[in-house]
Amino acid sequence: MRFLTQVRATPNLLTLTRLFILPFLVIEILDANYPGAFALFVLAGVTDALDGLMARWLHQKTKLGQYLDPIADKLLLSTLFMVFTHTGLIPRYVTVLVFSRDLGILLISTLLFATNTLRDFRPSYLGKLNTLVQILGVVSVLLNQLWSAAWLNMLTGGLLKVIAVLAPVSAAEYAWIVLRRINSDPASA
């Protein structure tokens, strides 16, 4: 399928919409307009849910979408962690652990892909759990700015601590899976 045809596929347009929303979401957070930021984050979440559904329903799964969707997801979450750290809403150590994990996985997968060592980088269950908890953490941070409640503040703190543990643990699991697959039968990699 030609590149422009892939770009025009509905799921990829939804993913590109998510990327288009990101700078405006950052602006809303930096301007402390948390209702606007929350609305944009929900809109980004809706586009994320719809792009996968549309790819299946419309039979528009593309190579571009396989790469673009996870990049958009990571860019959204990583940018929000950075902005929240900049504004003092998330401790630096959490963002450093999240970024270190994502950067390590990106570098390893790029190297393995470029050297034709391994081309299948499906996320593990722990990696999916890590992403889910990060999303819940971002939602909790945003909600904590909209409503002042002790339970919400405690929930946010707890989620951030879980993220700080899950990020390095899921990175270690990813490294273990990659090493195991490289050392196994080359036909299975």
C-alpha positions as CSV (number, residue, x, y, z in Angstrom):
1,M,0.0,0.0,0.0
2,R,1.4,3.4,-0.9
3,F,2.4,5.8,1.8
4,L,-0.2,8.5,1.1
5,T,-2.9,5.8,1.0
6,Q,-1.8,4.6,4.4
7,V,-1.8,8.2,5.8
8,R,-5.4,8.7,4.5
9,A,-6.6,5.5,6.2
10,T,-9.2,6.5,8.9
11,P,-7.3,4.9,11.8
12,N,-4.1,6.7,10.9
13,L,-6.0,10.0,10.6
14,L,-7.3,9.4,14.1
15,T,-3.7,8.7,15.3
16,L,-2.5,11.9,13.6
17,T,-5.4,13.8,15.3
18,R,-4.0,12.6,18.6
19,L,-0.6,14.0,17.7
20,F,-2.2,17.2,16.7
21,I,-4.0,17.5,20.0
22,L,-0.8,17.1,22.0
23,P,0.7,20.7,21.7
24,F,-2.7,22.2,22.7
25,L,-2.9,19.9,25.7
26,V,0.5,21.0,26.8
27,I,-0.5,24.7,26.4
28,E,-3.6,24.1,28.5
29,I,-1.6,22.4,31.3
30,L,1.1,25.2,31.2
31,D,-1.7,27.8,31.4
32,A,-3.2,25.8,34.3
33,N,-6.5,25.4,32.4
34,Y,-7.1,21.9,33.7
35,P,-10.7,21.6,32.5
36,G,-9.5,22.2,29.0
37,A,-6.5,19.9,29.5
38,F,-8.8,17.2,30.8
39,A,-11.2,17.5,27.9
40,L,-8.3,17.3,25.4
41,F,-6.8,14.3,27.2
42,V,-10.2,12.5,27.0
43,L,-10.5,13.5,23.3
44,A,-7.0,12.0,22.7
45,G,-8.1,8.8,24.6
46,V,-11.2,8.6,22.4
47,T,-9.1,8.8,19.2
48,D,-6.8,6.1,20.6
49,A,-9.7,3.8,21.2
50,L,-11.3,4.5,17.9
51,D,-8.2,4.0,15.7
52,G,-7.9,0.4,16.7
53,L,-11.6,-0.3,16.3
54,M,-11.7,1.4,12.9
55,A,-8.6,-0.5,11.7
56,R,-10.4,-3.8,12.4
57,W,-13.9,-2.7,11.3
58,L,-12.7,-1.1,8.1
59,H,-10.0,-3.6,7.4
60,Q,-7.5,-0.7,7.3
61,K,-4.6,-2.1,9.3
62,T,-1.4,-0.6,7.8
63,K,2.3,-0.8,8.3
64,L,2.3,2.9,9.1
65,G,-0.4,2.5,11.7
66,Q,1.6,-0.3,13.4
67,Y,4.4,2.1,14.0
68,L,2.5,5.4,14.3
69,D,0.0,4.3,17.0
70,P,2.5,3.2,19.7
71,I,4.7,6.2,18.9
72,A,1.7,8.6,19.4
73,D,0.8,6.8,22.6
74,K,4.3,7.0,24.0
75,L,4.8,10.6,22.9
76,L,1.5,11.6,24.6
77,L,2.3,10.0,27.9
78,S,6.0,11.0,27.9
79,T,5.2,14.6,27.1
80,L,2.6,14.7,29.8
81,F,5.0,13.3,32.4
82,M,7.6,15.9,31.4
83,V,5.0,18.8,31.6
84,F,3.6,17.6,34.9
85,T,7.1,17.4,36.3
86,H,7.9,20.9,35.0
87,T,4.7,22.2,36.7
88,G,5.5,20.3,39.9
89,L,2.6,17.9,39.7
90,I,4.7,14.8,39.3
91,P,8.0,14.1,41.2
92,R,11.1,14.1,39.0
93,Y,12.1,10.6,39.9
94,V,8.9,9.2,38.4
95,T,9.4,10.9,35.1
96,V,13.1,9.9,35.0
97,L,12.1,6.2,35.6
98,V,9.4,6.4,32.9
99,F,11.7,8.1,30.4
100,S,14.6,5.8,31.1
101,R,12.4,2.7,30.5
102,D,10.9,4.1,27.3
103,L,14.2,5.3,25.9
104,G,15.9,2.0,26.7
105,I,13.2,0.0,25.0
106,L,13.3,2.4,22.0
107,L,17.0,2.1,21.6
108,I,17.1,-1.7,22.0
109,S,14.2,-2.2,19.6
110,T,15.7,0.1,17.1
111,L,19.0,-1.6,17.3
112,L,17.5,-5.1,17.0
113,F,15.2,-4.0,14.1
114,A,18.1,-2.3,12.2
115,T,20.4,-5.3,12.6
116,N,17.6,-7.7,11.5
117,T,18.1,-9.5,14.8
118,L,14.5,-9.3,15.9
119,R,11.4,-7.6,14.3
120,D,8.5,-8.6,16.6
121,F,8.2,-6.2,19.5
122,R,4.8,-7.0,20.9
123,P,4.2,-5.5,24.4
124,S,4.1,-7.9,27.4
125,Y,1.3,-8.0,29.9
126,L,3.5,-6.2,32.4
127,G,4.3,-3.6,29.7
128,K,0.5,-3.2,29.1
129,L,-0.1,-2.9,32.8
130,N,2.6,-0.3,33.0
131,T,0.9,1.8,30.3
132,L,-2.5,1.4,31.9
133,V,-1.2,2.6,35.3
134,Q,0.5,5.5,33.6
135,I,-2.8,6.5,31.9
136,L,-4.6,6.2,35.2
137,G,-1.8,8.3,36.9
138,V,-2.2,11.0,34.3
139,V,-6.0,11.0,34.7
140,S,-5.6,11.1,38.5
141,V,-3.2,14.1,38.3
142,L,-5.6,16.0,36.0
143,L,-8.6,15.2,38.2
144,N,-6.6,16.2,41.3
145,Q,-6.3,19.7,39.7
146,L,-10.1,19.8,39.1
147,W,-11.3,18.6,42.4
148,S,-9.7,18.9,45.8
149,A,-10.3,15.7,47.7
150,A,-8.0,13.9,50.1
151,W,-8.8,10.4,48.6
152,L,-7.9,11.7,45.1
153,N,-4.6,13.1,46.4
154,M,-3.8,9.7,48.1
155,L,-4.8,7.8,44.9
156,T,-2.5,10.0,42.8
157,G,0.4,9.5,45.1
158,G,-0.2,5.8,45.2
159,L,-0.4,5.5,41.4
160,L,2.8,7.5,41.0
161,K,4.6,5.1,43.4
162,V,3.3,2.1,41.4
163,I,4.5,3.7,38.2
164,A,7.9,4.3,39.8
165,V,8.1,0.5,40.5
166,L,6.5,-0.8,37.3
167,A,8.6,1.2,34.9
168,P,12.0,-0.4,35.8
169,V,10.4,-3.8,36.5
170,S,8.7,-3.9,33.1
171,A,11.9,-2.7,31.4
172,A,13.8,-5.6,33.0
173,E,11.1,-8.0,31.9
174,Y,11.3,-6.6,28.4
175,A,15.1,-7.1,28.4
176,W,14.7,-10.6,29.7
177,I,12.1,-11.4,26.9
178,V,14.3,-10.0,24.2
179,L,17.4,-11.9,25.4
180,R,15.4,-15.1,25.7
181,R,14.0,-14.7,22.1
182,I,17.4,-13.8,20.7
183,N,18.9,-16.9,22.3
184,S,16.1,-19.2,21.1
185,D,15.6,-20.7,17.7
186,P,16.3,-17.9,15.1
187,A,13.2,-19.1,13.1
188,S,11.0,-18.0,16.0
189,A,12.4,-14.5,16.3
